[in-house]
Amino acid sequence: MRNTNQSESIKMPRWRAYTWGVLAALTCPCHLPVLALLLSGTAAGAFVSEHWSFATLVLAVFFILFLRAALQAFRKRP
């Protein structure tokens, strides 16, 4: 017999939930100074230092998206 329990069919792998969480932590806008330091001397670092507010906005959007995905992935786990 087949199991028709719907909660079984929406399980997410544990590694995927943690991956979303790590991406959310890395794109947190509070880490922008560290990111600028790591990228110093590169074209990306020059762009970040010239467009600080734009970089903050982009990181904030990514952070919210990744955090939402991480929370959903952890909720779907049994």
C-alpha positions in Angstrom: 0.0 0.0 0.0 1.1 3.5 -0.7 1.4 6.1 2.0 -0.9 9.0 1.3 0.3 11.1 4.1 0.9 14.6 2.6 3.4 15.6 5.2 5.7 12.9 3.9 5.7 14.3 0.4 6.8 17.8 1.3 9.9 16.9 3.4 12.9 19.1 2.6 16.4 17.8 3.0 18.1 19.1 6.1 21.2 20.4 4.2 19.0 22.6 2.1 17.5 24.4 5.1 21.0 24.9 6.5 22.3 26.2 3.2 19.5 28.8 3.1 20.4 29.8 6.6 24.1 30.2 5.8 23.3 32.3 2.8 21.0 34.5 4.9 23.8 35.0 7.4 26.4 35.8 4.7 24.1 38.4 3.0 23.1 40.2 6.2 23.6 43.9 5.6 25.5 44.2 8.9 28.3 42.2 7.3 28.8 44.8 4.6 32.0 46.4 6.2 33.6 43.0 6.4 32.6 42.2 2.8 34.1 45.6 1.7 37.3 44.7 3.5 37.5 41.3 1.9 36.9 42.7 -1.5 39.3 45.6 -1.2 41.6 45.9 -4.1 39.2 44.3 -6.6 36.7 45.8 -9.0 33.8 44.5 -6.8 35.4 46.2 -3.8 35.6 49.5 -5.7 32.0 49.2 -6.7 30.9 48.5 -3.1 32.9 51.4 -1.7 31.5 53.8 -4.3 27.9 52.7 -4.0 27.5 51.9 -0.3 23.8 52.5 -0.1 23.0 50.5 -3.2 25.1 47.6 -1.9 23.2 47.8 1.4 19.9 47.7 -0.3 20.8 44.7 -2.5 22.2 42.8 0.5 19.0 43.6 2.5 16.8 42.2 -0.3 18.9 39.1 -0.6 18.9 38.7 3.2 15.1 38.8 3.4 14.7 36.4 0.6 17.2 33.9 1.9 15.9 34.2 5.5 12.3 33.5 4.3 13.5 30.5 2.3 15.4 29.2 5.4 12.4 29.6 7.7 10.1 27.8 5.3 12.6 25.0 4.8 12.9 24.5 8.6 9.1 24.6 9.0 8.6 21.9 6.4 10.9 19.5 8.2 9.1 16.9 10.4 
